[in-house]
Amino acid sequence: MPGAVIAAIVVAAAVALAAAVWMIARNGATRTAASLPPSRPAPPVADFHVHDGTATVSFEVPLPAGEVDEVLGRLLVVQAVEVLRDKRHHLPLDAVTRIVARGRRDAEWVEAGSLSLETPGVLPRLEPPVLIPGLHSGRDLDLLVHANALPEHAPGLAAATDGDTLAPLAAELRLPAAISAGLRSQGIDPTAADAGDLVIGILRLTGATVTETAPGTYRAVVGGRPTLIRVVPHRPGEHPELGDAEIRRFAADAASSRTDGALLITEKYSPFQVYERERRDPRTRYVTRERVQHFIDSLALG
């Protein structure tokens, strides 16, 4: 009997110790994850090859004209190293001494950056450049807080448009170089993209998880807070103002969605009824043409 009692005590102590170790490891992992920078979407890989000790990774990334921005080059080099890290499990890479990251300019592949390895085949751990200063985790970002600062006036369609023609919005926007680099690293050309692609691309740079749930409709999760996002494109020949039907549909979907808030993003201008709807339902915001620059600036500042 005493032996059975001792054995039971030993087993109970072992279980308690294992539970304590698990809790410590869990809490440590949580703290580590919270301190990590937000993950960024990886650029699409178009080609990979090794020749004479040089590993070349080609990404489907639109490069700007002229010299490649240092931030964009660094982003692609960091990702090229990770591509090699993944491939070394099934490819012999011990002789690699140099890594080259390339992007596409028109139909040509162009070197965006390179890295020489101190020891052949040994891949360093590289820190990506900071794209949004002050933003260390998606939990630092509240989309409705950023949207609440949007202006509440329209600039006047007669002065801003030529009939029903709207100029491409991308040509009117000012983007920080780091944000432009981050967009290009996702395969988005910031000089040609529409408002929806620009805003969603920047959200992903912040660490937000953005999933398309239906054509033009997305669910963005930032720090555990879900937000409905609706993108309304502007097509040639359409009226330059956001239409009543589009507003009503968005308002109805926002009201029935199980989210903390809802954003409509469009290159069209705001009709004045938008501001009244926002006052009635503070969970909805309309990021229309005259507001896109303000919203992007707010996100880019982190």
C-alpha positions as CSV (number, residue, x, y, z in Angstrom):
1,M,0.0,0.0,0.0
2,P,2.7,2.6,0.9
3,G,4.4,1.8,-2.5
4,A,1.1,2.5,-4.3
5,V,0.7,5.8,-2.5
6,I,4.2,6.9,-3.4
7,A,3.7,5.9,-7.0
8,A,0.5,7.9,-7.1
9,I,2.3,11.0,-5.7
10,V,5.1,10.7,-8.2
11,V,2.6,10.5,-11.1
12,A,0.6,13.5,-9.8
13,A,3.8,15.5,-9.5
14,A,4.9,14.6,-13.0
15,V,1.5,15.6,-14.4
16,A,1.7,18.9,-12.5
17,L,5.2,19.6,-13.8
18,A,4.2,18.8,-17.4
19,A,1.3,21.2,-17.1
20,A,3.4,24.0,-15.7
21,V,6.0,23.5,-18.5
22,W,3.2,23.6,-21.1
23,M,1.8,26.8,-19.6
24,I,5.2,28.5,-19.6
25,A,5.9,27.5,-23.1
26,R,2.4,28.6,-24.2
27,N,2.8,32.0,-22.6
28,G,6.3,32.4,-24.0
29,A,5.1,31.6,-27.5
30,T,2.2,34.1,-27.1
31,R,4.6,36.8,-26.0
32,T,7.0,36.0,-28.9
33,A,4.2,36.1,-31.5
34,A,2.9,39.4,-30.1
35,S,6.3,41.0,-30.5
36,L,6.9,39.8,-34.0
37,P,6.3,42.3,-36.9
38,P,3.2,41.6,-39.1
39,S,3.6,39.0,-41.8
40,R,3.6,40.3,-45.3
41,P,2.3,38.6,-48.4
42,A,5.1,36.9,-50.4
43,P,5.7,38.0,-54.0
44,P,4.7,35.4,-56.6
45,V,7.7,33.4,-57.8
46,A,7.9,33.0,-61.6
47,D,11.3,31.2,-62.0
48,F,14.1,29.8,-60.0
49,H,17.5,28.5,-61.2
50,V,21.1,28.0,-60.1
51,H,24.1,28.5,-62.4
52,D,27.8,28.8,-61.5
53,G,27.1,29.3,-57.8
54,T,24.4,32.0,-58.4
55,A,20.8,31.3,-57.4
56,T,18.4,33.5,-59.3
57,V,14.8,34.0,-58.2
58,S,12.5,35.8,-60.5
59,F,9.3,37.3,-59.1
60,E,6.2,38.5,-60.9
61,V,6.7,42.0,-59.5
62,P,6.3,45.1,-61.7
63,L,9.5,47.2,-61.4
64,P,9.4,51.0,-61.8
65,A,11.3,52.7,-64.6
66,G,14.9,53.7,-63.9
67,E,16.8,52.6,-60.9
68,V,15.1,50.0,-58.6
69,D,14.2,51.5,-55.2
70,E,16.5,50.3,-52.4
71,V,13.5,49.2,-50.2
72,L,12.0,47.1,-53.0
73,G,15.3,45.5,-53.8
74,R,15.8,44.6,-50.1
75,L,12.2,43.2,-49.9
76,L,12.9,40.9,-52.9
77,V,16.3,39.8,-51.7
78,V,14.8,38.9,-48.3
79,Q,12.1,36.8,-50.0
80,A,14.6,35.2,-52.4
81,V,16.6,34.0,-49.3
82,E,13.4,32.4,-48.0
83,V,12.7,30.8,-51.3
84,L,16.1,29.1,-51.2
85,R,15.6,28.1,-47.5
86,D,12.5,26.3,-48.6
87,K,14.2,24.6,-51.6
88,R,17.3,23.5,-49.9
89,H,15.4,20.6,-48.4
90,H,15.2,18.9,-51.8
91,L,17.9,20.7,-53.9
92,P,21.7,20.7,-53.5
93,L,22.5,24.4,-52.8
94,D,25.8,23.9,-50.9
95,A,27.8,25.6,-53.7
96,V,25.6,28.8,-53.9
97,T,27.6,31.9,-53.1
98,R,25.4,34.6,-54.5
99,I,21.6,35.2,-54.6
100,V,20.0,37.4,-57.2
101,A,16.4,38.7,-57.0
102,R,14.7,39.8,-60.2
103,G,11.5,41.5,-61.1
104,R,9.8,42.3,-64.4
105,R,10.0,45.5,-66.3
106,D,7.7,45.3,-69.3
107,A,8.7,41.9,-70.9
108,E,12.2,41.8,-69.5
109,W,13.6,40.4,-66.3
110,V,15.7,43.0,-64.4
111,E,17.9,42.5,-61.3
112,A,16.4,44.2,-58.3
113,G,19.0,43.2,-55.7
114,S,21.6,40.7,-54.8
115,L,23.3,39.1,-51.8
116,S,26.7,37.5,-51.5
117,L,26.9,34.7,-49.0
118,E,29.8,34.7,-46.5
119,T,29.8,30.9,-46.4
120,P,28.6,28.9,-49.5
121,G,25.2,27.4,-49.0
122,V,24.7,29.0,-45.5
123,L,21.6,31.3,-45.6
124,P,21.5,34.3,-43.2
125,R,18.4,35.5,-41.3
126,L,17.5,38.8,-42.8
127,E,15.2,41.4,-41.4
128,P,12.9,43.0,-44.0
129,P,12.8,46.8,-44.2
130,V,10.2,48.7,-42.1
131,L,7.4,49.8,-44.4
132,I,5.0,51.4,-41.9
133,P,6.9,53.1,-39.0
134,G,5.4,52.5,-35.6
135,L,3.3,49.5,-36.6
136,H,4.5,46.4,-34.9
137,S,1.4,44.2,-34.9
138,G,-2.0,44.1,-36.6
139,R,-3.5,44.7,-33.2
140,D,-2.2,48.3,-33.3
141,L,-4.5,49.0,-36.2
142,D,-8.2,49.9,-35.9
143,L,-9.7,50.4,-39.4
144,L,-12.7,52.4,-38.1
145,V,-10.5,54.8,-36.1
146,H,-8.5,55.5,-39.3
147,A,-11.7,55.9,-41.3
148,N,-13.3,58.2,-38.7
149,A,-10.8,60.9,-39.7
150,L,-12.0,61.1,-43.3
151,P,-13.2,64.5,-44.6
152,E,-16.9,65.2,-44.8
153,H,-17.2,67.2,-48.0
154,A,-17.1,66.6,-51.7
155,P,-14.9,68.7,-53.9
156,G,-17.6,69.5,-56.5
157,L,-17.9,67.2,-59.5
158,A,-18.1,69.9,-62.2
159,A,-14.6,71.1,-61.4
160,A,-13.2,67.6,-60.8
161,T,-14.5,65.7,-63.8
162,D,-14.9,66.1,-67.6
163,G,-18.5,65.0,-68.1
164,D,-18.7,61.4,-66.9
165,T,-15.0,60.8,-67.4
166,L,-12.8,60.1,-64.4
167,A,-9.1,60.2,-64.7
168,P,-7.2,57.2,-63.3
169,L,-7.0,57.7,-59.5
170,A,-3.5,56.3,-59.2
171,A,-2.1,59.2,-61.1
172,E,-3.5,61.6,-58.4
173,L,-2.3,59.8,-55.3
174,R,0.9,60.4,-53.4
175,L,2.4,57.2,-51.9
176,P,5.4,56.9,-49.7
177,A,8.3,55.1,-51.4
178,A,8.2,52.3,-48.9
179,I,4.5,51.7,-49.4
180,S,5.0,51.7,-53.2
181,A,7.7,49.1,-52.8
182,G,5.5,47.0,-50.5
183,L,2.7,47.1,-53.1
184,R,5.0,46.2,-56.0
185,S,6.3,43.3,-53.9
186,Q,2.8,41.9,-54.0
187,G,2.6,42.2,-57.8
188,I,0.6,45.5,-57.6
189,D,1.7,48.4,-59.8
190,P,0.9,51.5,-57.7
191,T,0.9,53.7,-60.8
192,A,-1.9,51.7,-62.5
193,A,-3.9,50.0,-59.7
194,D,-7.4,51.0,-58.8
195,A,-8.5,52.1,-55.3
196,G,-9.5,48.7,-54.1
197,D,-6.2,47.0,-55.0
198,L,-4.2,49.9,-53.4
199,V,-6.1,49.9,-50.1
200,I,-6.3,46.1,-49.8
201,G,-2.6,45.8,-50.6
202,I,-1.7,48.3,-47.9
203,L,-3.9,46.5,-45.4
204,R,-2.0,43.3,-46.1
205,L,1.3,45.2,-45.5
206,T,0.0,46.1,-42.0
207,G,-0.4,42.4,-41.2
208,A,-4.2,42.3,-41.8
209,T,-5.6,39.0,-43.2
210,V,-7.8,39.9,-46.2
211,T,-9.9,37.2,-47.8
212,E,-12.2,37.7,-50.8
213,T,-15.6,36.1,-49.9
214,A,-17.4,37.1,-53.1
215,P,-16.6,39.2,-56.2
216,G,-15.7,42.7,-54.9
217,T,-16.4,41.7,-51.2
218,Y,-13.7,41.0,-48.6
219,R,-13.3,40.2,-45.0
220,A,-10.4,41.8,-43.3
221,V,-9.2,40.6,-39.9
222,V,-6.9,42.9,-37.9
223,G,-6.0,42.0,-34.4
224,G,-9.0,39.7,-34.2
225,R,-11.4,42.4,-35.3
226,P,-13.3,41.5,-38.5
227,T,-14.3,44.2,-41.0
228,L,-16.4,43.9,-44.1
229,I,-14.8,45.6,-47.2
230,R,-16.8,46.3,-50.4
231,V,-15.0,47.5,-53.5
232,V,-17.1,49.3,-56.1
233,P,-15.1,49.9,-59.3
234,H,-15.6,52.8,-61.7
235,R,-16.0,51.7,-65.3
236,P,-15.8,54.0,-68.4
237,G,-19.1,55.7,-69.2
238,E,-20.5,55.3,-65.7
239,H,-21.7,58.2,-63.6
240,P,-18.8,59.6,-61.5
241,E,-20.8,59.5,-58.2
242,L,-21.5,56.4,-56.1
243,G,-25.0,55.3,-57.0
244,D,-28.0,54.8,-54.7
245,A,-28.3,51.1,-55.5
246,E,-24.6,50.5,-54.5
247,I,-25.1,52.5,-51.3
248,R,-28.2,50.6,-50.3
249,R,-26.7,47.2,-51.0
250,F,-23.6,48.0,-49.0
251,A,-25.6,49.4,-46.1
252,A,-27.8,46.3,-46.0
253,D,-24.8,43.9,-46.1
254,A,-23.0,45.9,-43.4
255,A,-26.1,45.7,-41.2
256,S,-26.4,42.0,-41.5
257,S,-22.6,41.2,-41.4
258,R,-21.1,39.8,-38.2
259,T,-18.2,42.2,-38.3
260,D,-17.0,45.2,-36.1
261,G,-17.4,47.6,-39.0
262,A,-17.7,48.0,-42.8
263,L,-15.8,50.0,-45.4
264,L,-16.8,50.7,-49.0
265,I,-13.9,51.6,-51.3
266,T,-14.4,53.2,-54.6
267,E,-12.9,55.6,-57.2
268,K,-16.2,57.3,-57.5
269,Y,-17.1,60.5,-55.7
270,S,-19.4,60.7,-52.6
271,P,-23.0,61.9,-52.9
272,F,-24.0,63.9,-49.9
273,Q,-26.3,61.2,-48.6
274,V,-23.2,59.2,-47.6
275,Y,-22.4,61.5,-44.8
276,E,-25.9,61.2,-43.3
277,R,-25.7,57.4,-43.5
278,E,-22.4,57.5,-41.7
279,R,-23.9,59.6,-38.9
280,R,-26.8,57.1,-38.6
281,D,-24.5,54.1,-38.6
282,P,-21.0,54.9,-37.3
283,R,-19.8,51.3,-38.1
284,T,-19.9,52.1,-41.8
285,R,-17.5,54.3,-43.7
286,Y,-17.3,55.2,-47.4
287,V,-13.8,55.6,-48.7
288,T,-14.7,57.5,-51.9
289,R,-12.4,59.2,-54.4
290,E,-12.0,62.4,-52.4
291,R,-11.1,60.4,-49.3
292,V,-8.8,57.7,-50.6
293,Q,-5.6,59.8,-50.1
294,H,-6.6,60.6,-46.5
295,F,-7.2,57.0,-45.7
296,I,-4.0,55.8,-47.3
297,D,-2.0,58.5,-45.5
298,S,-3.6,57.3,-42.2
299,L,-2.7,53.7,-42.8
300,A,0.8,54.5,-44.0
301,L,1.6,56.4,-40.8
302,G,0.7,53.3,-38.8
